[in-house]
Amino acid sequence: MAKKTDIDKWIEAQKRVLDAFYPLPNDFACIGVTGTNGKSTVVKFIEQIFMQNNLSIVTCGTLGLSINGDKKKDFLQTSPSYIDNRKLIYENKDQKNFAFEVSSHSLSQERFYQIPLKVVGWTSFSQDHLDYHQTMESYFESKKKIVEHSKEKLIVPARDKDLLSMFEKGFVNESCVIEEYPQGGIFSANFNKNNFELALSLTEALLGKRVDYNLEKISVVPGRFQLIPWKEHFFIVDYAHTPDALKNICEQVKNNFQNYCLITVFGCGGDRDRTKRPLMAQAVEKYSDKVVLTSDNPRFEDPEQIVEDTKKGFKNLEKHMVIVDRKEAIKKSLELIEGPSVILVAGKGHENYLDIKGVKHDYSDERFIKELIKD
């Protein structure tokens, strides 16, 4: 038997105290959703499916704590602390059903220690957080710990054959597949089909029955493939901030706006995995007609150095523009328009701040774009 570490002892001590003050209810049921990209979207799709069936649900993740779609609190991280998780389950026990985004950090740090997850799902897997996990193998194994919280098999999108192939036979169940979707809109992106099918499968697995849903009334969360029309053009605001997420959204834009020029504005966050920066540039360059490289939450790093790291991924640097000021970069993208265009502004999505040297300055891509095109 492995010797208990000081961290193990600390978590167990927390549990004993929390069992006294915030005991886990006997009849609550949790869905846990992990994955590199798509966690927030899947959890919010689950919320909408529950509400379409007049059922109550508590959701918790990047977008905060919500009860039946009504936001109650922000935690400013994907998965709250172990204490916060126990407290929110206890305080909302009358709601019965919960859906959590479960990050690799939270699994590595035991923020769901002995909290049972009735059903668990995995959205996608690609490079991210190597500043913390160091290797892709370690990152994968951290996420895989989610199955330790459930007695059921992990559910994975049936369309994602690459992800399915990463697991040994018999370890996972495939999600359902829906044959027909509304034309256009959010389901023009294949990753949203994956996300909805996973959300539906997780919901039905939790409830143990088939449920109704209306695809016409399903919406994405703010900052996820969010379309802002302007004249004959479109802005798309998206949270994509990994190489795979950028590849996916650029690819979907090119597939669904075939006669449009794709102009991509993006940056890389500071104090995070530096090795993914040139990979993000490669992904953007492959699909975009024009690129404006800018800043995105530099935190305590020098924005100029982040840009230098990112530029190394471009094959044709002279074809692209570098404007560190994010507002100026978005303004400049309008000058690059030649014919019908889609301007993808990636990286921040729903966030309403720019994180610079420990200060979160009020800022929103969506708000700035709407003000800009209004003027």
N, C-alpha and C positions, 0 to 999 in steps of 0.2 A: 504493500500500500504506500502511495506517495506521501511524503512528509508534508504536512500543512505549512504553507508559507505565512508570513505576517499578513499578507493581503487576504489570504483565505480566512485567517482568524478574524480580521477586521470585518469582512463581509458577514461572517457568521454572527459576530457581535451585533452588527446592525440588524440582522434578521431577528435576533432575539428581542431587541428593543421594539422593532417594527411590528412583530407578532403581538406585542402587548398593546401598542397604540393604534396600529393600522392593520388589523388582522385581515388576511385574504378572505373574501366571501366564499361561501360554499358553492354558490350557483352562478358564478360569473364565467364568461367564455371569451377568450382572446384570440384574435387573428394576429399573427406576426408576419411582417413583410420585410425581407431583406433584398439586397441587390445593389449594383453600382448605380444604375439609373432607373428611374420610374417608380421609386417607392412612394413618393408623395402622390403621384397620379393614381396609382393602384389603390391607396388608402382612401383617397377622395372618391374614386369610382365606387368603392365598397360602401362608403357613406351614402352616396346617391341611390345605390340599389336598395339599401336598407330603408331609406326614406320613401322611395317609390312603393315599397311594400308596407308602409306605415309601421315600421319597426324602429326602435330606438338604438342608437349606437354612439359610443364615445370614440373619437379618433385622436391620435397623438402622433406628432412628427414634426418635420421641418416647418410646417405652417402653424404649429402651436396645438393647443388642446381645444377641441370643439365637441359640443354635444348636439347631435342632430343638425349639424351644419352651422351652429351658432358658436362662433369663436369665443372662448373664455379666457385664454391665457397664452402667452408666448414663453417658450423655454430657451430660445435662441440657440438651439442645437437640435439635431435630428432626434436623438433619444435622450430623454432626461436622466437624471441620476437614479440610482436604485431607490433612494429615499423618496424622490418625487414620484417614481412609478408606483411604489406601494401606496403612497398617500392618495394619488389621483384615482387608483382603483377603489380604494376604501371609500373615498368621498363621493364617488359616482356609482357605487354598487347597485343602486336601484335601477340603473340603466341596463344592467346585465351583460350587454355586448360591447366589446372593445376591439379596436383595430390599431395596431402600433406599427410605425416604421421602426425597424430594428437595424441599427447601423453596425458595421464591423467593430467599431470602437466600443460600442455598448456591449457586444458579445465578449470581446476580449477583456473588458473591465467588469464583467459580471453585473451589469446594471439591471439584468432580468433574473437575477439569482433566485432559483427555485420558484419563479413565477411561471405557472403552466401556460403554454400557448396551445390551444386546442387544435388549431390548424396553422400551417406555416407555408409561405410562398417565397419564391426567389425570382426576381424580375429579369436580371441581366448580370453579366459579369465582364468587366474590362478594367484597364489600369486606372487606379486612383489610390490615394492615401498611402503611397509607398514611403512618404516621409515618416509615417507611423509604423507601417507593417514591414517595411524594408524589401520584402520580396512578394511576388505574385502568389507564390505557394502559401506564404504566411497569411496573406490577405484572404485567399480562398478558404483556408482552414478556419480562420476566425469567423467568417460568414457561415461556414458549415456548422458551427456550434449551435445554430438556431434549432437544429433538429433535436438537440438534447433537451429542449423544453417541450417537445411534443411527442405524443404516442402515435401520431399519424405520419404518413409519408409526406415528404416535401412535394409541393405542387409547383410545376415549372411550365411556362408558356409552351404549348404544343408546337407552335410555329418556329420556336428557337432551337433548331437542331444542334447548333454549336454548343449552346448551354447544356442541353440534355446529354450531349456526349461527354460532358465533364464528370458525370456521376456514374457510379457503378450500377449495373443492372439491378433492378428491384429496389433502388434507393428512393426513386421519385415516382410521382404520378403526373401525367400530362394534363394540362388544363383542357377545358372544352374548346371547340372551334366553332365560331359563328360564321355561317356561309355568306350572309348578306348584311351589308352595312349601308347606311344612308350615303348618298353621293356627296362628295366634297366634305367640307367641315373638318372636324378633328380626326375623323376616322380615315381621312385621306393619307394619314401617316400610319404606316404599318405597325410602328411601335405602340401606337394607341390601341390598335386591335389586340396586340399581345397583352397590353395592360388591362384592357377591359375583360378579356377572356380569363385572365388570371384572377381579377377581382370577382368575377361572377362565380368561378369555380371555388374560390375560397369562401365566399358567402354561402353558397349551397352546401359546402362541406361543413361549415360551422353550424348551420341550421338543420342539416340533415334532410333537406327537402329542396325541390325545385322552386324557384322564385320568378316573379314577373319582372320585366324591365322594359323601358322605353328608350331606345337608342337615340331617338330624336331629341330627347330632353336631357341627355347626358352631356355634361360640359367638363372641360379641363380646368384645373386650378389656375389662378392668375400666373402669368409668366411661363406657362408651358404651352408651346406652339400657339401663342396668342396672336391672332391676326388683327392688325390695325389697318384698314383700307385707307388709301389716300390717292385721290384722282384715279388714274388707271394703274396705280402701283399698290404694293402691300408692304407694310412692316410686319415682321414676325419677332416677337419678344420671347426668348426661351432661356431656360436655366442651364442649358448645355454647357458643361465646364470640364468635360473629360474628352479625350480623343475619340472614344467610341460614340459618345453622345453627339459630338459635333459631326462626325461622319454620318451618323444616322439621320440627323435633322437636315443636313445639307443634301444628302441623297434624296430624302423625301421631298424637299423643296424642288429639286431639279426634276424629279419624276412627276410632280403634280402641277408645276408651273413651267411647262416645257418651252413655252415661247417667251419666257421672261429671263432677264439678266439677273443673276444672283450676286448681290453685293453683301459681303459678310463683315460685320464689325464685331471684334472679339478681343479679349485679353486673358491673361492668366493671373490667378490669385497669388498673393505673397504668402510666405511662411507655410507653403504646402509643397507637395511633391514636385520638385524641379524637373525630374526626368520626363514628366508628361508634357512639358511646355513645347518642345519642338515637335512632338507627336501631334499636338493640337494644331500647330501651324500646318503640318503635312495634311491633316484631315481637311482643314478649311481650304487649303490651296487646291486640293484635288478636285473639288466640286464647284468652287466659287469662280465667277468671272472676274470679280474685283474684291480686294481685301483691304480693310483698314484695321491695322493692329493698334490696340489702345491699352488702357489700364483697367484693372478689375480688382478691387479690394487689395491694394498692395500691402496692407497691414504694416508691419515694421520693416519691410524690404524696400529698397530703392526701386521705384517704378521703371526707371531707365534700365536697371540691371535685369529686371523681369523681361522687359522687351528684348534685350540683347539675347537672353536665354532662348526666348521664343523664336526669334528671327532665324536661328540656326536650322529650323525645320523647313524653311522656304527654299525651293529650288531656284525660283526666279524672283529674288528680292526686289529687283528694280521695277517689277510690275505692281508692287504693293505699296501701300502708304503706311507710315507710322505716325500717329498723333496720340501722344500720351494722355492728354486731357480727354476724358470720355465724352463730354458734351461736344467738344469741338470735333471729335472723330465722327460722331453721329451727324453733326451738321455737314461735315465734309462729304459724307456718304450721299447726300442729296445732289451734290455737284457732280457725282460720278454717274448719275442716271443718264442712260441713253436708250430711249424706248422703254416699254413696259418692264418694270423691275420689281424684284423682291429684295428688301433690305432686311437681312437677318441680324438682329442685335442679340448676341449670345453671351451667356455667362452669369447674369445677375437675376434674370427672371422676376420672381415676386419680390426680391429684396428691395427695401426702401432706404438704403443707406450705401455710402462708400466708406469702407473701413481703412482709415489712413492714420498710422502711428497711434493706434489705440483709441482713436476718436471716430465715432460713426456719424458721418455727415449726412444730413437729409438729402436723399436722392433716389429717384425711381426712373428706370429706363422708360417704362410705359408713360409715366406722367410727363417726362421731358419730351418724348416723341410727340405726344398729343399737343403739348404747348407749341412745339416747333412747327408742326404742320398747320396748326390753327393760325399762327402768325404768317 
